Amino acid sequence: MLMQRIVILGATSTMIQPLLRMMAKEGKELLLVARSQERLDAVRADLLARGAASVLTLEADLTASPDLVYSFAEQCFPGFDTLLLSYGTMLDQTRCQVDGEYAVRELHTNFVSAVALLTLFAKHFESRHSGTIAVITSVAGERGRRSNYVYGAAKGGLSIFLQGLRSRMHGFGVRVLTIKPGPVRTAMTAGLHLPMIASTESVSRDIYRALEKSHREVIYTPRRWRPVMTVIRALPEQFFKRLSI
Ligand SMILES: NC(=O)c1ccc[n+]([C@@H]2O[C@H](COP(=O)([O-])OP(=O)(O)OC[C@H]3O[C@@H](n4cnc5c(N)ncnc54)[C@H](OP(=O)(O)O)[C@@H]3O)[C@@H](O)[C@H]2O)c1
């Protein structure tokens, strides 16, 4: 068993609700961080009823106070062995194209604030010489597309940051797991017509399996996105820029 005490940053994310239920069923201990105490309370009650060994909550805007979140975890939930970062936003790309501050807000939420938190939490894992840092990025971060390149740039930057962090943590026995979902039916994608959209249940199963297997470092979920992205990355720019995707 690789994980027992897990910190979740973005615990009200739709994508990971089935994952949290799987963790609860296996009797895990959880620290849930999100920005709505009311929703945290509802998730907490559900997970306790399903068998979680313990569920602690912290209400916090994850883009605002990384130090506070990190010290709370260290003081109130010591010895945690796994971190899962799952929060994010997908703001309106059309507005990102004309409103610089709005575009920067998207980068701040999906990239800058995640880097701030991961940098703090890395200290914990470095000193315990074990554990897993798992982060949800996106296939959108693999190539800039006209329909969502600001979001994609943030997720791509985050994936590159994780590559470097993985290399740095390698010598300390700490695993860094990059999770790259394709489109998933969640609050974030409500009302959008997206190809090959997956359910939160199947994506959660893939994430749970990867968390429990020490050798997984980069996963695509569903798995079919790995060959698809190999093709997308290989397309020549001269051709790719003409695609209306
Ligand atoms: N859905 C997809 O197709 C898809 C595909 C690839 C990757 N992803 C990534 O998967 C992750 C989970 O997204 P989802 O699909 O589950 O969407 P979601 O249901 O909208 O979840 C996003 C979560 O992020 C939280 N969040 C946003 N800004 C925050 C902040 N400043 N402080 C604290 N929490 C904040 C939201 O909290 P509130 O509810 O309080 O706003 C929400 O719980 C995200 O990183 C997303 O980018 C999603």
The ligand as a MOL file (V3000), in Angstrom:
LIG
                    3D

  0  0  0     0  0            999 V3000
M  V30 BEGIN CTAB
M  V30 COUNTS 48 52 0 0 0
M  V30 BEGIN ATOM
M  V30 1 N -12.8240 18.2960 -17.0670 0
M  V30 2 C -11.9140 18.1070 -17.9970 0
M  V30 3 O -12.2230 17.8300 -19.1820 0
M  V30 4 C -10.4620 18.2070 -17.6530 0
M  V30 5 C -9.5310 17.6790 -18.5550 0
M  V30 6 C -8.1770 17.7420 -18.2400 0
M  V30 7 C -7.7760 18.2880 -17.0420 0
M  V30 8 N -8.7000 18.8060 -16.1840 0 CHG=1
M  V30 9 C -8.2270 19.3260 -14.9060 0
M  V30 10 O -8.7530 18.5120 -13.8840 0
M  V30 11 C -8.7960 19.2450 -12.6600 0
M  V30 12 C -10.1530 19.0760 -12.0220 0
M  V30 13 O -11.1150 19.7410 -12.8130 0
M  V30 14 P -12.6310 19.2550 -12.9470 0
M  V30 15 O -12.7980 18.7720 -14.3060 0
M  V30 16 O -12.9580 18.3680 -11.8120 0 CHG=-1
M  V30 17 O -13.4200 20.6120 -12.8480 0
M  V30 18 P -14.2090 21.2500 -11.6080 0
M  V30 19 O -15.2570 20.3420 -11.1350 0
M  V30 20 O -14.5690 22.6180 -12.0560 0
M  V30 21 O -13.0910 21.3150 -10.4980 0
M  V30 22 C -12.1590 22.3350 -10.4040 0
M  V30 23 C -11.9300 22.5720 -8.9370 0
M  V30 24 O -10.9250 23.5640 -8.7550 0
M  V30 25 C -11.3340 24.3790 -7.6760 0
M  V30 26 N -10.7150 25.6830 -7.6960 0
M  V30 27 C -10.6020 26.5400 -8.7250 0
M  V30 28 N -9.9850 27.6520 -8.3300 0
M  V30 29 C -9.6950 27.4750 -7.0060 0
M  V30 30 C -9.0780 28.2810 -6.0270 0
M  V30 31 N -8.6240 29.4980 -6.3170 0
M  V30 32 N -8.9670 27.8050 -4.7650 0
M  V30 33 C -9.4420 26.5840 -4.4570 0
M  V30 34 N -10.0370 25.7720 -5.3430 0
M  V30 35 C -10.1690 26.2370 -6.5980 0
M  V30 36 C -12.8380 24.5000 -7.8810 0
M  V30 37 O -13.4350 24.9640 -6.6910 0
M  V30 38 P -14.8660 25.6900 -6.7410 0
M  V30 39 O -15.8290 24.5800 -7.0040 0
M  V30 40 O -14.9540 26.3070 -5.3940 0
M  V30 41 O -14.8140 26.6640 -7.8770 0
M  V30 42 C -13.1950 23.0610 -8.2230 0
M  V30 43 O -13.3820 22.2970 -7.0730 0
M  V30 44 C -8.4450 20.6840 -13.0260 0
M  V30 45 O -7.0830 20.9170 -12.7570 0
M  V30 46 C -8.6720 20.7200 -14.5240 0
M  V30 47 O -7.9190 21.7310 -15.1460 0
M  V30 48 C -10.0340 18.7660 -16.4430 0
M  V30 END ATOM
M  V30 BEGIN BOND
M  V30 1 1 1 2
M  V30 2 2 2 3
M  V30 3 1 2 4
M  V30 4 1 4 5
M  V30 5 2 4 48
M  V30 6 2 5 6
M  V30 7 1 6 7
M  V30 8 2 7 8
M  V30 9 1 8 9
M  V30 10 1 8 48
M  V30 11 1 9 10
M  V30 12 1 9 46
M  V30 13 1 10 11
M  V30 14 1 11 12
M  V30 15 1 11 44
M  V30 16 1 12 13
M  V30 17 1 13 14
M  V30 18 2 14 15
M  V30 19 1 14 16
M  V30 20 1 14 17
M  V30 21 1 17 18
M  V30 22 2 18 19
M  V30 23 1 18 20
M  V30 24 1 18 21
M  V30 25 1 21 22
M  V30 26 1 22 23
M  V30 27 1 23 24
M  V30 28 1 23 42
M  V30 29 1 24 25
M  V30 30 1 25 26
M  V30 31 1 25 36
M  V30 32 1 26 27
M  V30 33 1 26 35
M  V30 34 2 27 28
M  V30 35 1 28 29
M  V30 36 1 29 30
M  V30 37 2 29 35
M  V30 38 1 30 31
M  V30 39 2 30 32
M  V30 40 1 32 33
M  V30 41 2 33 34
M  V30 42 1 34 35
M  V30 43 1 36 37
M  V30 44 1 36 42
M  V30 45 1 37 38
M  V30 46 2 38 39
M  V30 47 1 38 40
M  V30 48 1 38 41
M  V30 49 1 42 43
M  V30 50 1 44 45
M  V30 51 1 44 46
M  V30 52 1 46 47
M  V30 END BOND
M  V30 END CTAB
M  END
